[in-house]
């Protein structure tokens, strides 16, 4: 239950950001990943140039947006980076702790 609350807060924050920023500042499309127990998660039209920390285990990033993104091994967009072009996926076992959409 404790893991669900931070994750819900992240998704709620993303939803709020998406409703206030408009599509000009969003990576149109869907970002998907695998979370705990192999459950699939996704975010539609994530905002550009903001670093998001994952609240729980995350792996197998799939960039279904029209813009590039970068996943990082550590929170706050630090650590080893893996850039994914639009439509590309990371290996299924590749874990990440944060992500930024359409980085500069």
N, C-alpha and C positions, 0 to 999 in steps of 0.2 A: 504494500500500500504506500510506503514511503517513497518508493521509486516512481510511482504513478503521479504523485502530486507535482514534483519538479518537471516531469515530462509534460504534464497537462499545462503547466505554467508556460513552458517554452512554446507549445503549440498555440496557447491562447495569446501569447505575445506576438507570435508570427501572424495570427489571424488579425489582430488589431493593427499591426504594421501594414499588412496587405490591404486592409480596408482604407487606410489613411494615406498610403503612398501612391496608389495608382499603378497602372501597368508600365508606365514609362520608367519606373524605378524597380521593376521586378523582372526576374529571370522567368519568362513565360514558359510554362510546362510543369513537370512534376519531378521532384527529387525523391528517390526511394532508397531505403536501406533495410537491413535485417537487424532486429533488436533481440532482446532476451528470448530464450526458448524458440528461436527461429521465426518469431512473428514479424511480418512485414509492416513497415511504416512508410508514410509518404507525406510530403508537403507540396501543395500546389502553388505555383507562382511565388516562390520565395523572394524576399526583397534583396536588392543588390548591395554589395560592399559592406555587409554587416557580418561579423563573426558570431556564430551560434555554437554554444557548447552543448554537447549531447548530455542529457541527464542520466543516461544509462548506457549499457553496452550497445555499440553500433558497429556494424561491419557490412561489407558488400555494397558500397555506395553505387547508385545508378543515377546518372545525370540524364534525366528526360527533359531537361530545359533546353532552351535555344541559345544558351550562353554558357561559357566555361564556369567551372567551380574548382575549388581546392579543398581537399580534406586533409586534416592534420592529425598526427598521432597524439597530441596533447591538447588540453583545453586552452582557450584564449588564442586559438589559431597559432600555436607554437609547436615545435617539434618537427619531425619529418613531414614534408608536404607531398601530396600526390595530386597533380592537376588532371582534371577530367574535362575533355572537350565536350561540347553538346552531343548528346546521344551515346556517350561512352560509359563504360562501367569499370569499377575497380574489381580485382579478384574477389570472389565470395568470402574468403577468409581474411581479407584486409580490414583490420580494425581501425577505427578513427574516433577521435574525441571531440573534434570541432570541425566546422565547415564554414566557408565564405563563398557566396555566390557572385559571379561576375566580378572577380577581384580586379584591381587596377593593375 
